[in-house]
Amino acid sequence: MHITLTSALMMVAGQLAYAQSSASSSAAPSGTSSGVLSVASPTWLANIKGPSSGVVTSYPTGNYDSGATLSTATLNLSSYPEPWGSPTTTGAEIEAVINSIDWSHVPNATVQKADKDGNVVMDDSYDAGKDAYCWWSDTNCVTPKASYLPEDIYYCPRAGDWGLTYDDGPFNPTDDNATNKYSEPELYNFLLKQNNQKATLFYIGSNVVTYPAAAVRALNDGLTLCVHTWSHPAMTTQSNEKVVAELYWTLRAIKEATGVTPKCWRPPYGDVDDRVRAIAWQMGMRTIIWDEDTNDWNMPGDGGGNLSPETVDGYFEGWISARQNGSDNAHGHIVLEHELNNSTVSMTEKWLPKLQETFNVVTVHECMNISQPYWETNFVYPTEANNSTTTSSSVSSSAAASTGASASSGGASGDAASSSDSSSSASSDTSAASAFLPTLTGAVAALVISAFALA
């Protein structure tokens, strides 16, 4: 989407209005020119500080650590809910976050039922034909019915791209008797050896607080960190307050462990509807799903199931064959894999080298041309449109259109409207913005820059 300086300033006005009112539940967030609700850097994380040393403060370009072991020290667990327990929704800290949500922009979807194992109860009570709340678990809907929400990101627009993602990390099984409880950096070292392969990691907050050194190692390696909830529930079965808590405590853990605030999240099991999307979006995160699933989590292993590894091998063989024979040319893919146990890591060690021979293996943000995956604007990542790590990529819908995919299908390129973290300096997207910056205050200038990268 081409944005003029005038348009950028109009969007800045909306972003400033929301940034100023985000601490109040009575003020409604403003919209953008595209109709998507404007969001800002979470004010309720401003006082959470990351480590003072040992972690990068911008995109890393060298001197990677390939050590085989990491510190097993935890964060201060007394500041967090019980790891893997359902997080509390009471107390001043979490209540401030709940009160910051504009609930008039959260659809009143039914909280779904869960069985004794926490799985969503799929029955006939939801009208799948109407699908009023874009419930992915029932209809695989990825385009919200609420017009003020952005479409889910669920595939890479360019044919031949393989969006490499791993859920459930950092690899730290909750069972003290699990094999290799602190297996990381096994996966991260392997990625380094595979031509310093980058990936998008969806972290569980409970794993981050109990193994923060692994999260630091991932950030230092240039891997991209996103949120995957505190305790991995089916999110449509959670109350509004529980949804906030699942997301907040994970954001807080990642911020304290690494110093970054992700603008991305993935719902466990893909279970999301417009109610949950709206809460996540107001908390600064866009929803990322997938279009191909390895089902690797279901192989035998700690926390796994009974799916044979040979079946998973067959999935990879099929994807590679389809790409090689020319039948997979519509668009690229975002593929679901897991940083769950030795079985899932071994599967990626087996197949990643073969995937690299056939696909352009990239992070989700790289294929979507999102250069700033965190609210801290000093982190600028290379994308397919712009390999720079100092100037953020301009986002354009034409990238998707040129591959035969529409800008609104598969997840249009771009991310949330960004505002500057109070301790960060912003990067320019266009010379016009750069020329105009000296006449603006730092905060407004950062918002002008962000407007040029608006999805």
C-alpha positions as CSV (number, residue, x, y, z in Angstrom):
1,M,0.0,0.0,0.0
2,H,1.5,3.4,-1.0
3,I,1.3,5.9,1.7
4,T,1.9,9.6,1.2
5,L,3.3,11.8,3.9
6,T,-0.1,13.5,4.4
7,S,-1.7,10.1,4.9
8,A,1.1,9.1,7.3
9,L,0.4,12.1,9.4
10,M,-3.3,11.4,9.5
11,M,-2.5,7.9,10.7
12,V,-0.1,9.3,13.3
13,A,-2.9,11.4,14.7
14,G,-4.9,8.2,15.2
15,Q,-2.0,6.3,16.7
16,L,-1.2,9.2,19.1
17,A,-4.8,9.3,20.2
18,Y,-4.7,5.6,21.0
19,A,-1.3,5.7,22.7
20,Q,-2.5,8.5,25.0
21,S,-5.7,6.6,25.9
22,S,-4.4,3.0,26.0
23,A,-4.2,3.0,29.8
24,S,-7.9,3.9,30.1
25,S,-10.6,1.4,29.4
26,S,-13.1,4.2,28.5
27,A,-11.3,5.6,25.5
28,A,-11.8,3.9,22.2
29,P,-8.8,3.1,20.0
30,S,-8.7,4.9,16.7
31,G,-8.8,3.4,13.2
32,T,-6.3,3.5,10.4
33,S,-6.9,4.4,6.8
34,S,-7.5,0.7,6.0
35,G,-10.1,0.4,8.8
36,V,-7.9,-1.8,10.9
37,L,-7.8,-0.7,14.6
38,S,-4.6,1.2,15.4
39,V,-2.5,-0.3,18.2
40,A,0.6,0.9,20.0
41,S,3.5,-0.4,22.1
42,P,2.1,-1.9,25.3
43,T,2.4,0.8,28.0
44,W,2.0,-1.8,30.7
45,L,5.3,-3.4,30.0
46,A,7.3,-0.1,30.2
47,N,8.6,-0.9,33.7
48,I,9.7,-4.4,32.8
49,K,13.4,-4.3,32.0
50,G,15.4,-6.9,30.1
51,P,18.9,-8.1,31.0
52,S,21.6,-5.4,31.3
53,S,24.2,-7.5,29.4
54,G,24.6,-10.7,27.5
55,V,21.8,-10.0,25.0
56,V,21.8,-8.2,21.7
57,T,20.1,-4.9,21.3
58,S,19.7,-5.0,17.5
59,Y,19.7,-7.6,14.8
60,P,22.9,-9.8,15.3
61,T,25.3,-10.1,12.4
62,G,28.0,-12.3,13.8
63,N,29.9,-13.7,16.7
64,Y,27.3,-16.3,17.3
65,D,27.6,-18.6,20.4
66,S,27.6,-22.3,19.5
67,G,28.2,-23.6,23.0
68,A,26.5,-26.9,23.9
69,T,25.1,-25.9,27.3
70,L,23.3,-22.9,28.7
71,S,22.6,-21.6,32.2
72,T,19.6,-23.2,33.9
73,A,18.9,-20.3,36.1
74,T,15.2,-19.1,36.1
75,L,13.6,-15.7,36.2
76,N,12.2,-14.7,39.6
77,L,9.3,-17.1,39.6
78,S,7.7,-15.4,42.6
79,S,6.8,-12.6,40.1
80,Y,4.9,-15.0,37.8
81,P,2.0,-17.5,38.0
82,E,2.8,-21.1,38.6
83,P,4.5,-22.4,35.5
84,W,2.1,-24.4,33.3
85,G,-0.8,-23.5,35.6
86,S,-3.7,-21.4,34.5
87,P,-2.5,-17.8,35.2
88,T,-4.3,-15.6,37.7
89,T,-6.5,-12.8,36.5
90,T,-6.5,-10.9,39.8
91,G,-4.0,-8.5,41.3
92,A,-3.0,-4.9,40.3
93,E,-0.6,-5.9,37.6
94,I,-2.8,-8.1,35.5
95,E,-5.9,-6.0,36.2
96,A,-4.2,-2.9,34.8
97,V,-3.7,-4.8,31.5
98,I,-7.3,-6.0,31.5
99,N,-8.5,-2.4,32.1
100,S,-6.4,-1.2,29.2
101,I,-8.5,-3.2,26.7
102,D,-11.3,-1.4,24.8
103,W,-13.9,-4.1,25.3
104,S,-16.2,-2.4,22.8
105,H,-13.8,-3.6,20.2
106,V,-13.9,-7.2,21.4
107,P,-16.6,-9.3,19.8
108,N,-19.0,-11.0,22.1
109,A,-18.3,-14.5,20.9
110,T,-19.3,-17.4,23.1
111,V,-16.6,-18.9,25.3
112,Q,-16.3,-22.5,23.9
113,K,-16.6,-25.6,26.1
114,A,-13.6,-27.7,26.9
115,D,-13.5,-31.4,27.8
116,K,-11.6,-32.8,30.8
117,D,-8.4,-32.7,28.9
118,G,-8.8,-29.1,27.8
119,N,-9.7,-29.9,24.2
120,V,-12.4,-27.8,22.5
121,V,-15.8,-29.5,22.4
122,M,-16.8,-29.5,18.8
123,D,-20.6,-29.7,18.6
124,D,-23.4,-28.2,16.5
125,S,-23.9,-25.2,18.7
126,Y,-21.8,-23.0,16.5
127,D,-23.2,-21.9,13.2
128,A,-20.3,-22.8,10.9
129,G,-22.3,-21.6,7.8
130,K,-22.6,-18.1,9.2
131,D,-19.3,-18.3,11.0
132,A,-20.0,-14.9,12.7
133,Y,-16.7,-14.9,14.6
134,C,-14.3,-16.5,12.2
135,W,-13.6,-19.5,14.4
136,W,-10.5,-21.2,12.9
137,S,-11.1,-24.5,14.7
138,D,-14.5,-25.0,13.1
139,T,-14.1,-23.4,9.7
140,N,-10.3,-22.6,9.2
141,C,-11.4,-19.0,8.8
142,V,-8.4,-16.6,8.6
143,T,-10.2,-13.4,7.6
144,P,-11.9,-11.8,10.6
145,K,-15.5,-10.8,10.4
146,A,-14.6,-7.8,12.6
147,S,-13.5,-5.3,10.0
148,Y,-11.1,-3.6,12.4
149,L,-8.9,-6.7,12.7
150,P,-6.2,-7.6,10.3
151,E,-6.2,-10.9,8.5
152,D,-4.2,-13.8,10.0
153,I,-0.9,-14.4,8.4
154,Y,-0.9,-18.0,7.3
155,Y,1.2,-18.5,4.2
156,C,4.2,-16.8,2.5
157,P,3.0,-14.9,-0.6
158,R,6.0,-15.9,-2.9
159,A,6.0,-19.4,-4.4
160,G,9.0,-21.4,-3.3
161,D,9.2,-19.8,0.2
162,W,9.1,-22.1,3.2
163,G,8.2,-20.2,6.4
164,L,10.1,-22.1,9.1
165,T,8.4,-22.0,12.5
166,Y,8.7,-23.9,15.7
167,D,6.1,-24.0,18.5
168,D,6.3,-24.7,22.2
169,G,9.9,-23.6,23.0
170,P,12.2,-22.9,24.5
171,F,12.7,-26.7,24.6
172,N,12.3,-27.3,28.3
173,P,9.9,-30.2,29.2
174,T,7.8,-29.7,32.3
175,D,8.4,-33.3,33.4
176,D,11.6,-33.4,35.5
177,N,12.1,-37.0,34.4
178,A,12.0,-36.0,30.7
179,T,14.9,-37.0,28.5
180,N,17.4,-34.1,28.2
181,K,15.2,-31.6,30.1
182,Y,17.5,-28.8,29.0
183,S,18.1,-29.9,25.4
184,E,18.4,-26.5,24.0
185,P,20.6,-25.3,22.3
186,E,20.4,-28.5,20.3
187,L,18.0,-27.0,17.8
188,Y,19.6,-23.6,17.7
189,N,23.1,-25.1,17.2
190,F,21.8,-27.2,14.3
191,L,20.2,-24.1,12.7
192,L,23.6,-22.3,13.0
193,K,25.3,-25.2,11.3
194,Q,22.7,-25.1,8.5
195,N,24.0,-21.9,7.0
196,N,22.9,-19.9,10.0
197,Q,19.3,-20.7,9.2
198,K,16.7,-18.3,10.7
199,A,13.3,-19.4,12.0
200,T,10.3,-18.0,13.8
201,L,9.8,-19.4,17.3
202,F,6.5,-19.3,19.2
203,Y,7.4,-19.4,22.9
204,I,5.4,-20.7,25.9
205,G,5.7,-18.3,28.8
206,S,6.1,-21.1,31.3
207,N,9.2,-22.3,29.4
208,V,10.7,-18.9,29.1
209,V,10.6,-18.2,32.9
210,T,12.1,-21.5,33.7
211,Y,14.8,-21.4,30.9
212,P,15.4,-17.8,30.0
213,A,18.9,-18.4,28.8
214,A,17.5,-20.4,25.8
215,A,15.4,-17.4,24.8
216,V,18.4,-15.1,25.0
217,R,20.4,-17.6,22.9
218,A,17.6,-17.6,20.3
219,L,17.5,-13.8,20.1
220,N,21.3,-13.6,19.9
221,D,21.2,-16.0,17.0
222,G,18.8,-13.8,15.0
223,L,15.8,-16.1,15.5
224,T,12.5,-14.3,15.8
225,L,10.5,-14.6,19.0
226,C,6.7,-14.7,19.2
227,V,4.1,-15.5,21.8
228,H,2.4,-18.9,22.2
229,T,0.6,-18.3,25.6
230,W,1.5,-19.1,29.2
231,S,0.1,-22.6,29.5
232,H,-0.9,-23.7,26.0
233,P,-4.7,-23.8,26.4
234,A,-7.3,-23.8,23.6
235,M,-7.8,-20.0,23.7
236,T,-11.5,-19.9,22.6
237,T,-12.3,-21.9,25.8
238,Q,-10.8,-19.1,28.0
239,S,-12.7,-16.2,29.4
240,N,-11.7,-12.7,28.3
241,E,-9.6,-12.2,31.4
242,K,-7.9,-15.5,31.0
243,V,-7.0,-14.7,27.4
244,V,-5.4,-11.5,28.6
245,A,-3.5,-13.3,31.3
246,E,-2.2,-16.1,29.0
247,L,-0.8,-13.5,26.6
248,Y,0.4,-10.9,29.2
249,W,2.5,-13.2,31.3
250,T,4.2,-14.6,28.2
251,L,4.9,-11.1,26.9
252,R,6.3,-10.1,30.3
253,A,8.5,-13.2,30.5
254,I,10.0,-12.7,27.0
255,K,10.5,-9.0,27.8
256,E,12.2,-9.7,31.1
257,A,14.4,-12.5,29.6
258,T,15.4,-10.8,26.4
259,G,14.4,-7.1,26.4
260,V,12.1,-7.4,23.4
261,T,8.3,-7.2,23.1
262,P,6.9,-9.4,20.3
263,K,4.3,-8.1,17.9
264,C,3.2,-11.7,16.9
265,W,1.5,-14.7,18.4
266,R,0.2,-18.1,17.5
267,P,-2.8,-19.7,19.2
268,P,-2.2,-23.2,20.5
269,Y,-3.9,-25.7,18.2
270,G,-4.7,-22.8,15.9
271,D,-7.8,-22.2,18.1
272,V,-8.8,-18.6,17.6
273,D,-11.8,-16.5,16.9
274,D,-12.4,-12.8,16.5
275,R,-12.9,-12.4,20.3
276,V,-9.4,-13.8,21.0
277,R,-7.9,-12.0,17.9
278,A,-9.2,-8.7,19.1
279,I,-7.7,-9.1,22.6
280,A,-4.3,-10.1,21.1
281,W,-4.4,-7.3,18.6
282,Q,-5.1,-4.7,21.3
283,M,-2.2,-6.2,23.3
284,G,0.0,-5.4,20.3
285,M,0.1,-8.8,18.5
286,R,-1.0,-10.1,15.1
287,T,-2.2,-13.7,14.7
288,I,0.0,-16.1,12.7
289,I,-1.4,-19.5,11.8
290,W,0.0,-21.9,9.1
291,D,-1.1,-23.6,5.9
292,E,0.9,-26.8,6.2
293,D,1.2,-29.0,9.3
294,T,3.9,-31.6,9.9
295,N,2.0,-33.2,12.9
296,D,5.4,-33.8,14.3
297,W,4.1,-33.2,17.8
298,N,2.1,-36.4,17.6
299,M,5.2,-38.7,17.2
300,P,6.3,-40.8,20.2
301,G,8.4,-38.8,22.6
302,D,8.1,-36.7,25.8
303,G,4.6,-35.1,25.6
304,G,4.0,-36.7,22.2
305,G,1.6,-39.2,20.7
306,N,1.6,-42.3,18.5
307,L,2.0,-41.0,15.0
308,S,4.8,-42.9,13.2
309,P,7.8,-40.9,12.1
310,E,7.4,-42.6,8.7
311,T,4.1,-40.8,8.3
312,V,5.7,-37.4,9.0
313,D,8.5,-38.3,6.6
314,G,5.8,-38.8,4.0
315,Y,4.5,-35.3,4.5
316,F,8.0,-33.8,3.9
317,E,8.5,-36.0,0.8
318,G,5.2,-34.9,-0.6
319,W,5.9,-31.2,-0.1
320,I,9.3,-31.5,-1.7
321,S,8.0,-33.5,-4.6
322,A,5.2,-31.1,-5.3
323,R,7.6,-28.2,-5.4
324,Q,10.0,-30.0,-7.7
325,N,7.4,-31.2,-10.2
326,G,5.9,-27.8,-10.5
327,S,2.5,-28.5,-8.9
328,D,3.3,-26.2,-6.0
329,N,3.5,-22.7,-7.6
330,A,0.5,-20.8,-6.2
331,H,2.3,-19.4,-3.2
332,G,4.8,-20.2,-0.5
333,H,4.0,-21.8,2.9
334,I,4.1,-21.3,6.6
335,V,4.8,-24.7,8.1
336,L,4.0,-25.9,11.7
337,E,6.8,-27.7,13.4
338,H,7.7,-28.1,17.1
339,E,10.5,-27.5,19.5
340,L,8.9,-30.1,21.8
341,N,11.1,-33.1,22.3
342,N,14.0,-35.1,20.9
343,S,11.7,-36.6,18.3
344,T,10.6,-33.3,16.8
345,V,14.1,-31.8,16.8
346,S,15.5,-35.0,15.2
347,M,12.8,-34.7,12.5
348,T,13.9,-31.2,11.6
349,E,17.5,-32.3,11.7
350,K,16.7,-34.9,9.1
351,W,14.6,-32.8,6.7
352,L,15.8,-29.2,6.9
353,P,18.9,-29.8,4.7
354,K,16.6,-31.3,2.0
355,L,14.1,-28.5,2.3
356,Q,16.9,-26.0,1.8
357,E,17.8,-27.7,-1.5
358,T,14.3,-27.2,-2.8
359,F,12.7,-24.2,-1.0
360,N,13.8,-20.7,0.0
361,V,13.6,-21.4,3.8
362,V,12.9,-18.1,5.7
363,T,11.3,-16.7,8.7
364,V,7.6,-15.7,8.6
365,H,8.6,-12.0,9.0
366,E,11.1,-12.2,6.2
367,C,8.7,-13.6,3.6
368,M,6.0,-11.2,4.7
369,N,8.4,-8.2,4.5
370,I,7.9,-7.3,8.1
371,S,11.3,-5.8,9.2
372,Q,10.4,-5.0,12.8
373,P,8.9,-8.0,14.7
374,Y,9.3,-6.3,18.1
375,W,8.0,-3.0,19.5
376,E,11.6,-2.0,20.2
377,T,12.4,-0.2,17.0
378,N,16.2,-0.7,17.3
379,F,15.6,-4.2,16.0
380,V,15.4,-4.1,12.2
381,Y,15.5,-7.5,10.4
382,P,16.3,-8.2,6.8
383,T,13.3,-9.1,4.6
384,E,12.9,-10.3,1.0
385,A,12.1,-6.7,0.0
386,N,15.0,-5.1,1.9
387,N,18.1,-6.8,3.1
388,S,19.0,-3.9,5.3
389,T,19.3,-4.3,9.1
390,T,19.3,-0.5,9.7
391,T,16.4,0.7,7.5
392,S,13.0,-1.0,8.0
393,S,11.2,-2.4,5.0
394,S,8.3,-0.5,3.4
395,V,5.3,-2.8,3.2
396,S,3.5,-3.2,-0.1
397,S,0.5,-5.3,-1.1
398,S,2.1,-5.6,-4.6
399,A,4.4,-8.3,-3.4
400,A,1.5,-10.7,-2.8
401,A,-0.3,-9.6,-6.0
402,S,2.8,-10.3,-8.1
403,T,2.7,-13.9,-7.1
404,G,-1.0,-14.4,-8.0
405,A,-2.1,-14.0,-4.4
406,S,-4.3,-11.1,-3.5
407,A,-3.0,-8.6,-0.9
408,S,-5.8,-9.7,1.4
409,S,-5.4,-13.5,1.1
410,G,-2.9,-15.5,2.8
411,G,-2.1,-12.7,5.1
412,A,-1.3,-9.4,3.5
413,S,2.2,-8.1,3.9
414,G,2.9,-5.9,6.9
415,D,2.3,-5.7,10.6
416,A,0.7,-3.6,13.3
417,A,1.2,0.1,13.2
418,S,4.3,0.6,15.2
419,S,5.1,3.3,17.7
420,S,8.5,3.9,19.3
421,D,9.5,2.3,22.5
422,S,10.4,5.1,24.9
423,S,14.0,3.7,25.1
424,S,14.4,3.0,21.4
425,S,15.2,5.0,18.3
426,A,13.1,4.6,15.2
427,S,14.4,3.8,11.7
428,S,13.3,5.5,8.5
429,D,11.4,3.8,5.7
430,T,11.4,6.5,3.1
431,S,13.5,9.6,2.3
432,A,10.3,11.7,2.6
433,A,9.9,10.7,6.2
434,S,13.6,11.2,6.9
435,A,13.5,14.7,5.5
436,F,10.5,15.6,7.6
437,L,11.7,14.1,10.9
438,P,13.8,17.0,12.1
439,T,10.7,19.2,12.5
440,L,8.9,16.6,14.7
441,T,9.3,15.5,18.3
442,G,10.9,12.1,18.8
443,A,7.7,10.3,19.6
444,V,5.8,11.8,16.7
445,A,8.7,11.1,14.4
446,A,8.7,7.4,15.3
447,L,5.0,7.2,14.6
448,V,5.4,8.8,11.2
449,I,8.0,6.2,10.4
450,S,5.7,3.5,11.6
451,A,2.8,4.7,9.4
452,F,4.9,4.1,6.3
453,A,5.2,0.4,7.3
454,L,1.5,0.1,8.2
455,A,-0.2,-3.1,6.9
